[in-house]
Amino acid sequence: MHRPPGYADVLVHGCIGSDACDGTVEAFDTIAEYEAGNGITAATPATMTVSEEQLMKVAKAAACY
């Protein structure tokens, strides 16, 4: 059985109510589950202009992946 390669989402802010800038592991879980369910096997989360404190929360949550 042959499987097609997965797709890469090179810029994703979020989806279905979750955003990378939420800065939580739960948000990243939601994004990852959605992406995987749609054939995306690699994703690059993108942030918006937010405070340095919020960016650090995002980085810590992203580090879990």
DRENMIBA-546333 format. One record per residue (C-alpha): residue in three letters; x, y, z. Coordinates in pm, whole numbers, plus 50000, padded with zeros to 5 digits. Each point is the difference from the previous one (the first is absolute). Example, Ala and Ser with C-alpha at 12.3 -4.5 7.8 and 13.67 -1.06 7.14 Angstrom:
REM DRENMIBA-546333
[rec 'Ala',[51230,49550,50780]]
[rec 'Ser',[50137,50344,49934]]
END
This chain:
REM DRENMIBA-546333
[rec 'Met',[50000,50000,50000]]
[rec 'His',[50135,50340,49904]]
[rec 'Arg',[49925,50311,50197]]
[rec 'Pro',[50042,50349,49866]]
[rec 'Pro',[50240,50226,50187]]
[rec 'Gly',[49859,50235,50259]]
[rec 'Tyr',[49969,50368,49934]]
[rec 'Ala',[50182,50281,50181]]
[rec 'Asp',[49810,50306,50120]]
[rec 'Val',[50267,50269,49990]]
[rec 'Leu',[49796,50262,50185]]
[rec 'Val',[49717,49922,50238]]
[rec 'His',[49867,50243,50259]]
[rec 'Gly',[49731,49766,50125]]
[rec 'Cys',[49673,49833,49920]]
[rec 'Ile',[49662,49895,50140]]
[rec 'Gly',[50014,50245,50289]]
[rec 'Ser',[50363,49957,50103]]
[rec 'Asp',[50293,50225,49917]]
[rec 'Ala',[50375,49954,50042]]
[rec 'Cys',[50004,50330,50189]]
[rec 'Asp',[49769,49851,50263]]
[rec 'Gly',[50329,49871,50141]]
[rec 'Thr',[49862,49673,50131]]
[rec 'Val',[50080,49637,49934]]
[rec 'Glu',[49626,49944,49952]]
[rec 'Ala',[49996,50250,49712]]
[rec 'Phe',[50293,49824,49835]]
[rec 'Asp',[49827,49664,50055]]
[rec 'Thr',[49686,50127,49828]]
[rec 'Ile',[50196,50141,49707]]
[rec 'Ala',[50210,49682,49966]]
[rec 'Glu',[49696,49771,50010]]
[rec 'Tyr',[49819,50206,49738]]
[rec 'Glu',[50303,50019,49773]]
[rec 'Ala',[50072,49625,50030]]
[rec 'Gly',[49638,49922,49922]]
[rec 'Asn',[50035,50193,49675]]
[rec 'Gly',[50321,49840,49873]]
[rec 'Ile',[50242,50255,50145]]
[rec 'Thr',[50304,49827,50151]]
[rec 'Ala',[50212,50309,50070]]
[rec 'Ala',[49895,50350,50100]]
[rec 'Thr',[50169,50330,50081]]
[rec 'Pro',[49802,50195,50259]]
[rec 'Ala',[49997,50375,49949]]
[rec 'Thr',[49957,50269,50260]]
[rec 'Met',[49857,50347,49984]]
[rec 'Thr',[50119,50324,50152]]
[rec 'Val',[49957,49927,50368]]
[rec 'Ser',[50191,50081,50317]]
[rec 'Glu',[50336,49839,50073]]
[rec 'Glu',[49838,49829,50299]]
[rec 'Gln',[49737,49841,49774]]
[rec 'Leu',[50264,49894,49748]]
[rec 'Met',[50186,49820,50278]]
[rec 'Lys',[49679,49811,50088]]
[rec 'Val',[49965,49903,49634]]
[rec 'Ala',[50363,49885,49984]]
[rec 'Lys',[49963,49787,50313]]
[rec 'Ala',[49684,49835,49868]]
[rec 'Ala',[50160,49943,49658]]
[rec 'Ala',[50302,49839,50167]]
[rec 'Cys',[49774,49710,50100]]
[rec 'Tyr',[49989,49910,49631]]
END
